[in-house]
């Protein structure tokens, strides 16, 4: 019997298309090593995104592909993730302690953007990444309530702050520094300065992703984000309703103008299933997110139901991903998180930290 070649194994691996990378793992450069010892094949796979909830499925799929080759008796698969930095807007330096910043926007209030942001951040963490969340809504901060956090950020030097850690997330919000019912009566310049300070004066600890929960609109905060904060990519949250979609499209256009990639759209409150009778109804319309994705050539990252538990969990300080980690809703968020992270992994890489600084001295 002829010995199995590496090329044969590669061709077998190519038979499986990763649903997140939209390609086979060989073409995606995720296959780092193939070792063949008689009928035993060992594979080393390295993904560019966190994928704890996908590892078993991927391993089984690859095993099925390779074991189909004649003469294979055993397949050993090692799967890991390596998350690296990706490019940001031109003229802006990447943050030293944050590999990737993902902005979550809606353009319109009331579509569940903050709830989606915190669950997305928690889902990325559940998949194996180091994650933080920045509440950029200075006028209406909601992340402290959603995370169930009441402590104030600590400072060791009087200049910088330690992020508040909740449910494994590093977090920062103006809401940690004021009373919950205290209004922020500030003009635009003060708001944008506060946002910059929340980002730059927080001692973020080696984050793979920082999720920024943006306020509604396309005004001062969004402009500051585009001009001064190194953003790797963005995500749009909408409901299927036409009014919400109008503003979501504006948010997408804003990111296009400032050259921040839009990874896709998340359709929230897509359908409601009656808890009493099981009847399903599209209260806010149907297919809006899918149409928007098709119109702009972006991905529909996922659809989330109008479910009372999502609201109750967020109001109670235990968002769905941590309140019921094995539940259907948590799994939906984790699926969306893998799509977001995988989409970002396909963007241009930032290699600036790989090169040493060159200093020329007169001697």
C-alpha positions in Angstrom: 0.0 0.0 0.0 1.4 3.4 -1.0 2.2 5.8 1.8 -0.3 8.7 2.3 1.2 12.0 1.1 0.8 15.4 2.6 -0.8 16.6 -0.6 -3.5 14.0 -0.2 -4.2 15.1 3.3 -4.3 18.7 2.2 -6.8 17.9 -0.5 -8.9 16.0 2.0 -8.9 19.0 4.4 -10.0 21.2 1.5 -13.2 19.2 1.3 -14.5 21.0 4.4 -15.5 24.7 4.1 -15.4 26.6 7.4 -18.8 28.4 7.8 -17.1 31.3 9.5 -14.1 31.8 7.2 -16.2 31.0 4.1 -13.3 28.9 2.8 -11.3 25.7 3.4 -8.6 25.8 6.1 -5.7 25.3 3.7 -6.7 28.3 1.6 -7.2 30.3 4.9 -3.6 29.4 6.0 -5.0 27.9 9.2 -3.3 24.5 8.7 0.1 25.0 10.4 1.4 21.4 10.4 0.7 18.0 8.9 2.6 15.0 10.2 2.2 11.5 8.8 3.4 8.4 10.5 2.2 5.3 8.7 -1.5 5.3 9.0 -1.5 8.0 11.7 -2.1 11.7 10.7 -1.5 14.6 13.1 -2.9 18.0 12.2 -2.2 21.4 13.9 -4.8 24.0 13.2 -4.5 27.6 14.2 -7.6 29.9 13.8 -7.4 33.6 13.8 -10.5 34.0 16.0 -11.7 32.5 19.3 -13.8 29.4 18.7 -14.2 27.4 21.9 -17.8 26.5 20.9 -16.7 25.4 17.4 -13.6 23.3 18.2 -15.4 19.9 18.6 -17.5 20.4 15.4 -14.4 21.4 13.4 -12.3 18.5 14.7 -14.9 16.0 13.9 -15.4 17.5 10.4 -11.7 17.3 9.6 -11.4 13.8 11.1 -14.2 12.6 8.8 -12.5 14.2 5.8 -9.0 12.7 6.5 -10.1 9.2 7.7 -11.9 8.7 4.4 -8.4 8.4 2.8 -7.4 4.7 2.3 -4.8 3.6 4.8 -5.6 6.1 7.6 -6.1 4.4 10.9 -5.9 7.4 13.3 -6.3 11.2 13.1 -5.0 13.4 15.9 -6.1 17.1 15.7 -4.8 20.0 17.7 -6.9 23.2 17.3 -5.9 26.6 18.8 -6.5 30.3 18.2 -4.1 33.2 17.7 -5.7 36.6 17.7 -3.7 39.4 16.2 -4.1 43.1 15.6 -5.7 44.4 12.5 -5.3 47.7 10.7 -7.1 50.8 11.9 -7.9 54.2 10.3 -5.0 55.9 8.5 -3.1 58.3 10.7 -4.2 56.7 14.0 -1.8 54.6 16.1 -3.1 51.3 17.5 -3.7 51.1 21.2 -0.8 49.3 22.9 -3.0 47.2 25.2 -5.8 46.5 22.8 -5.4 44.3 19.7 -8.8 45.1 18.1 -11.5 47.7 18.8 -15.0 46.8 17.5 -17.6 49.6 17.5 -21.2 48.6 17.8 -23.7 51.2 16.4 -27.3 51.4 15.4 -27.9 55.0 14.4 -31.2 54.8 16.3 -32.0 54.3 20.0 -34.3 51.6 21.3 -33.2 48.7 19.1 -31.3 46.8 21.8 -27.8 47.9 20.8 -26.4 48.1 24.4 -27.9 44.7 25.3 -26.4 43.3 22.1 -23.0 44.9 22.8 -22.7 43.4 26.3 -23.8 40.0 25.2 -21.5 40.1 22.2 -18.6 41.0 24.5 -19.5 38.2 26.9 -19.9 35.8 24.0 -16.4 36.6 22.6 -15.0 36.0 26.1 -16.9 32.7 26.3 -15.3 31.7 23.1 -11.9 32.1 24.7 -10.8 35.8 24.1 -9.7 38.5 26.5 -12.4 41.1 26.1 -13.4 44.5 27.4 -16.4 46.8 26.9 -16.4 50.6 26.8 -19.7 52.4 27.3 -19.4 55.4 25.0 -22.9 56.7 25.8 -22.0 59.5 28.1 -25.5 60.9 28.4 -27.2 57.5 29.0 -24.7 54.9 30.3 -26.3 51.5 30.7 -23.5 49.0 30.9 -23.0 49.3 34.7 -26.6 48.2 35.2 -26.4 45.5 32.6 -23.2 44.1 34.1 -24.5 44.4 37.7 -21.5 46.5 38.6 -21.7 49.1 41.4 -18.1 49.6 42.4 -16.1 52.6 41.3 -12.9 52.3 39.2 -9.7 52.4 41.4 -6.6 54.4 40.7 -3.1 53.9 41.9 -1.4 57.0 40.5 -4.3 59.5 40.5 -4.1 59.7 36.7 -5.3 56.4 35.3 -8.0 53.9 36.3 -8.3 50.2 36.6 -11.2 48.8 34.6 -14.1 47.3 36.6 -14.2 43.5 36.0 -17.6 41.8 35.8 -18.4 38.4 34.5 -14.8 38.2 33.2 -15.1 41.4 31.2 -12.9 44.5 31.7 -15.3 47.4 31.6 -15.4 51.2 31.8 -18.3 53.6 31.8 -19.0 57.2 33.0 -21.8 55.5 34.8 -19.3 54.1 37.3 -18.5 57.7 38.4 -21.9 59.2 38.8 -25.2 58.4 40.5 -27.5 56.4 38.3 -30.1 59.1 38.2 -27.7 62.0 37.8 -27.9 63.6 34.3 -24.8 64.6 32.4 -25.5 68.1 31.2 -22.5 68.5 29.1 -21.8 70.2 25.7 -20.2 68.2 22.8 -16.5 69.0 23.5 -16.8 67.8 27.1 -18.5 64.6 26.0 -15.8 63.8 23.4 -13.0 64.6 25.8 -14.7 62.2 28.4 -14.8 59.5 25.8 -11.1 59.8 25.0 -10.2 59.8 28.7 -12.3 56.7 29.3 -10.4 54.9 26.6 -6.9 56.2 27.1 -6.8 56.7 30.9 -8.0 53.1 31.6 -5.4 50.5 32.2 -6.8 47.9 29.9 -4.9 44.6 30.4 -3.9 43.0 27.2 -7.2 42.8 25.4 -7.9 40.8 22.2 -11.1 42.8 21.7 -12.6 46.0 23.1 -16.3 46.3 22.2 -17.4 50.0 22.2 -21.1 50.5 22.8 -21.9 53.7 20.9 -24.8 56.0 21.6 -27.5 56.5 19.0 -26.8 59.0 16.1 -23.9 60.1 14.0 -22.7 63.1 16.0 -19.8 64.2 18.2 -19.1 60.8 19.8 -19.1 59.0 16.5 -16.9 61.6 14.9 -14.4 61.4 17.8 -14.4 57.6 17.4 -13.6 57.9 13.7 -10.9 60.6 14.0 -9.1 59.7 17.2 -9.8 56.2 18.3 -8.1 53.2 16.5 -11.1 51.1 15.4 -10.5 47.8 13.6 -14.1 47.2 12.5 -17.8 47.9 13.3 -21.1 46.1 13.6 -24.6 47.5 13.0 -27.5 46.6 15.1 -31.1 47.1 13.8 -34.6 45.8 14.1 -36.5 44.7 11.0 -38.6 47.9 11.2 -38.2 50.3 8.3 -37.7 53.3 10.6 -34.9 51.5 12.4 -33.3 50.4 9.1 -33.2 54.0 7.8 -31.0 55.0 10.7 -28.9 51.8 10.6 -28.1 52.6 7.0 -26.9 56.0 8.1 -24.6 54.4 10.6 -23.2 52.1 8.0 -22.6 55.0 5.6 -20.8 56.9 8.4 -18.4 54.0 8.9 -17.8 53.8 5.1 -16.9 57.5 4.9 -14.3 57.2 7.7 -12.9 53.9 6.3 -13.9 51.6 9.1 -14.9 48.2 7.8 -18.4 47.0 8.6 -18.4 43.3 9.5 -22.1 42.9 9.2 -25.6 43.6 10.6 -27.3 42.0 13.6 -31.1 41.9 13.4 -32.5 42.3 16.9 -36.1 41.6 17.9 -36.6 39.7 14.6 -39.5 37.6 15.8 -41.6 37.1 18.9 -42.8 33.7 20.1 -45.7 33.8 22.5 -44.7 32.2 25.8 -48.3 31.0 26.3 -49.3 29.5 23.0 -46.1 29.3 20.9 -47.5 31.5 18.2 -44.7 33.3 16.2 -45.2 36.8 15.0 -43.0 39.4 13.3 -44.0 42.4 15.3 -41.4 44.7 13.7 -41.7 43.3 10.2 -39.6 40.6 8.6 -36.4 40.4 6.6 -35.2 43.9 7.1 -31.7 43.0 8.3 -31.4 40.5 5.4 -32.4 43.1 2.8 -29.9 45.7 4.3 -27.1 43.1 4.2 -27.9 42.3 0.6 -28.1 45.9 -0.4 -24.7 46.8 1.0 -22.9 43.5 0.3 -22.3 42.7 4.0 -23.1 39.7 6.1 -26.2 39.1 8.2 -24.4 38.1 11.3 -27.4 36.7 13.0 -31.0 37.3 14.1 -32.2 37.5 17.7 -35.7 37.1 19.0 -37.8 39.5 21.0 -37.6 37.5 24.2 -38.5 38.7 27.7 -35.6 36.9 29.3 -33.1 38.9 27.3 -34.5 42.1 28.8 -34.9 40.6 32.3 -31.4 39.3 32.3 -29.8 42.6 31.2 -31.9 44.6 33.8 -30.9 42.1 36.5 -27.1 42.5 35.8 -26.7 39.0 34.4 -26.9 39.2 30.6 -28.2 36.1 28.8 -24.8 34.7 27.8 -23.9 34.3 31.5 -27.4 33.9 33.0 -28.1 30.8 30.8 -24.8 29.9 29.0 -26.2 26.7 27.6 -29.5 28.2 26.5 -30.6 28.9 22.9 -30.2 32.7 23.2 -26.7 32.4 24.6 -25.7 30.1 21.8 -27.1 32.6 19.3 -24.9 35.3 20.7 -21.9 33.0 20.6 -22.6 32.1 17.0 -22.7 35.8 16.2 -19.5 36.4 18.1 -17.7 33.7 16.1 -18.9 35.3 12.9 -17.8 38.8 14.0 -14.3 37.6 15.1 -13.8 35.4 12.0 -14.9 38.3 9.7 -12.3 40.6 11.5 -9.6 37.9 11.2 -10.0 38.2 7.4 -9.3 41.9 7.4 -5.8 43.4 6.8 -3.3 42.6 9.6 -1.4 45.2 11.5 2.3 44.3 11.6 3.6 47.6 13.2 4.5 45.9 16.5 6.5 43.2 14.6 9.2 45.7 13.6 11.7 47.3 15.9 12.0 51.1 16.2 15.1 52.3 14.4 17.0 55.1 16.0 19.7 57.0 14.2 22.3 58.6 16.4 25.2 60.9 15.5 28.5 59.3 16.8 
